[in-house]
Amino acid sequence: MRLKRNLTQTDIAVHLNLSVGFVGHIESPKFRAKYNTIHLNELAKLFECSPRDFFPKEPI
């Protein structure tokens, strides 16, 4: 979603008041860092979608 909107990790970090490094860790499979529900809600506002759009439709 971030890349489709031409947003950088810095853009996301600024919007969520997080470090760019933390956003990078979230996007990397090497790290266990994850967004919390507050972050997801703020990202949904930024992307103009529902927080549900960040979750799979079927259970994993």
Rosetta constraint file for C-alpha pairs under 8 A:
AtomPair CA 1 CA 5 HARMONIC 6.47 0.50
AtomPair CA 1 CA 47 HARMONIC 7.74 0.50
AtomPair CA 2 CA 6 HARMONIC 6.36 0.50
AtomPair CA 2 CA 7 HARMONIC 5.25 0.50
AtomPair CA 2 CA 8 HARMONIC 7.09 0.50
AtomPair CA 3 CA 7 HARMONIC 5.76 0.50
AtomPair CA 3 CA 8 HARMONIC 7.32 0.50
AtomPair CA 7 CA 11 HARMONIC 5.86 0.50
AtomPair CA 7 CA 12 HARMONIC 7.12 0.50
AtomPair CA 8 CA 12 HARMONIC 6.55 0.50
AtomPair CA 9 CA 13 HARMONIC 6.05 0.50
AtomPair CA 9 CA 20 HARMONIC 6.04 0.50
AtomPair CA 9 CA 23 HARMONIC 6.21 0.50
AtomPair CA 9 CA 24 HARMONIC 6.80 0.50
AtomPair CA 10 CA 14 HARMONIC 6.05 0.50
AtomPair CA 10 CA 19 HARMONIC 7.99 0.50
AtomPair CA 10 CA 20 HARMONIC 5.45 0.50
AtomPair CA 11 CA 15 HARMONIC 6.21 0.50
AtomPair CA 12 CA 16 HARMONIC 6.13 0.50
AtomPair CA 12 CA 20 HARMONIC 7.98 0.50
AtomPair CA 12 CA 23 HARMONIC 7.41 0.50
AtomPair CA 13 CA 17 HARMONIC 5.61 0.50
AtomPair CA 13 CA 18 HARMONIC 4.64 0.50
AtomPair CA 13 CA 19 HARMONIC 5.57 0.50
AtomPair CA 13 CA 20 HARMONIC 5.32 0.50
AtomPair CA 13 CA 23 HARMONIC 6.29 0.50
AtomPair CA 14 CA 18 HARMONIC 6.39 0.50
AtomPair CA 14 CA 19 HARMONIC 7.71 0.50
AtomPair CA 16 CA 39 HARMONIC 6.52 0.50
AtomPair CA 16 CA 42 HARMONIC 6.99 0.50
AtomPair CA 16 CA 43 HARMONIC 7.78 0.50
AtomPair CA 18 CA 22 HARMONIC 6.71 0.50
AtomPair CA 18 CA 23 HARMONIC 7.20 0.50
AtomPair CA 19 CA 23 HARMONIC 6.61 0.50
AtomPair CA 20 CA 24 HARMONIC 6.20 0.50
AtomPair CA 21 CA 25 HARMONIC 6.20 0.50
AtomPair CA 22 CA 26 HARMONIC 6.27 0.50
AtomPair CA 22 CA 33 HARMONIC 7.25 0.50
AtomPair CA 23 CA 27 HARMONIC 6.42 0.50
AtomPair CA 24 CA 28 HARMONIC 6.25 0.50
AtomPair CA 25 CA 29 HARMONIC 7.81 0.50
AtomPair CA 25 CA 30 HARMONIC 7.56 0.50
AtomPair CA 25 CA 31 HARMONIC 5.57 0.50
AtomPair CA 25 CA 32 HARMONIC 7.48 0.50
AtomPair CA 25 CA 33 HARMONIC 5.87 0.50
AtomPair CA 26 CA 31 HARMONIC 6.81 0.50
AtomPair CA 26 CA 32 HARMONIC 7.06 0.50
AtomPair CA 26 CA 33 HARMONIC 4.90 0.50
AtomPair CA 26 CA 34 HARMONIC 5.25 0.50
AtomPair CA 26 CA 35 HARMONIC 7.13 0.50
AtomPair CA 35 CA 39 HARMONIC 5.56 0.50
AtomPair CA 35 CA 40 HARMONIC 6.39 0.50
AtomPair CA 36 CA 40 HARMONIC 6.29 0.50
AtomPair CA 37 CA 41 HARMONIC 6.09 0.50
AtomPair CA 38 CA 42 HARMONIC 6.31 0.50
AtomPair CA 39 CA 43 HARMONIC 6.10 0.50
AtomPair CA 40 CA 44 HARMONIC 6.06 0.50
AtomPair CA 40 CA 51 HARMONIC 5.93 0.50
AtomPair CA 40 CA 54 HARMONIC 7.73 0.50
AtomPair CA 41 CA 45 HARMONIC 6.46 0.50
AtomPair CA 41 CA 50 HARMONIC 7.87 0.50
AtomPair CA 41 CA 51 HARMONIC 5.63 0.50
AtomPair CA 42 CA 46 HARMONIC 6.34 0.50
AtomPair CA 43 CA 47 HARMONIC 6.04 0.50
AtomPair CA 43 CA 51 HARMONIC 7.71 0.50
AtomPair CA 44 CA 48 HARMONIC 5.61 0.50
AtomPair CA 44 CA 49 HARMONIC 4.96 0.50
AtomPair CA 44 CA 50 HARMONIC 5.49 0.50
AtomPair CA 44 CA 51 HARMONIC 5.23 0.50
AtomPair CA 45 CA 49 HARMONIC 6.51 0.50
AtomPair CA 45 CA 50 HARMONIC 7.80 0.50
AtomPair CA 49 CA 53 HARMONIC 6.81 0.50
AtomPair CA 50 CA 54 HARMONIC 7.92 0.50
AtomPair CA 51 CA 55 HARMONIC 7.79 0.50
AtomPair CA 56 CA 60 HARMONIC 7.59 0.50
